[in-house]
């Protein structure tokens, strides 16, 4: 007779304990240990090699790679982030803050795909009437027209029981299955509530098995924690093939879809969308959008070229210095890593002799974009120096380079692609680090100024 066991599982990191704890010893979260009842299904004494084998090992040349062509979408930004389209039989996790547009984006993709194949949209949070209202708004293109004709192969299901969902999927035989959201799904085999570590892990594993066996592509919508991480156990991100993160400032209309993991394409690829009444509209030229409202010949403004995956993006970085009224000056960053800002300010103070010890320093990336690569160091430093000296940077100039602790400028990767994008956007001049090796051929349509140190680069940018 099997014995029922009780254990306590942390809902934040998945740590298992045999006794209740007020604080998880692994992640330090308070009141996150939840009781779960586990009933073993066997005696646990089965020896290795005694189980029946249902699978078969094949040589690599015996495996037939059939039906491996990607499914293209008219939303090119979405296809770009996925690596060129939807891969049949894959499982994709889409995360993001509440109200950022996850459900809207996937419903748009579902309605487009339903024109040529079966799509099953499963919602555990909204009713069928609510989803239909959103679909009418997306199809009306914002003109208020009442829509009565919908894609012929789009099926809606409001259900949270995963076993029932898979039974419906066997009947509908969809090519695309969307689950909104994975935290609302549950299986009767486990006594824990929906959203717990066990339920999220086991439901995702069952959906992965269904995707691989049937060839159906599964999209999972996931909640995020207050730190911006996808809720649930970390193993959830290891189960899926692709992890997409939808980011954006709630005060801005632009949304950035970022690839955090992709087994079928490049990681760190981004797609840019604009949230409107008619849904998520793709932005074909993000650099033009980020620079549209830029004021020229204004102190404290510099343009950097950041690489997001394989795409170069031109972004405006603003810097502001102001005499502090307190003993310790403030350092505030928006869209720039705070520690990186402290490093740049320290180098400007030490190597460029700028007296920033009594100045509040503010740095902002326009458009709600976040820059986390060192190639933007030169633009950040120039924007701060421009504001402090009250001298404008040449509006037709871009600045690319990493700043070292000794005040030197260091080379960054994919310089040619960055300069070509700047040239395409109409910029005529660029300041880059001095090349130690002349192996990379740079474009000739833009004037290039090579600087060895941060001091030389700032002087060249401000005195133009």
PyMOL commands that set and color helices and strands:
alter all, ss='L'
color gray80, all
select helices_A, chain A and resi 60-62+76-82+102-113+128-140+162-172+182-184+197-214+235-239+286-290+338-351+374-389+415-424+454-462
alter helices_A, ss='H'
color red, helices_A
select strands_A, chain A and resi 4-10+16-17+33-39+91-96+119-123+154-158+176-180+217-222+242-247+254-262+270-276+279-282+301-308+311-323+331-334+359-365+397-399+402-403+409-410+429-433+447-451
alter strands_A, ss='S'
color yellow, strands_A
deselect
rebuild
show_as cartoon
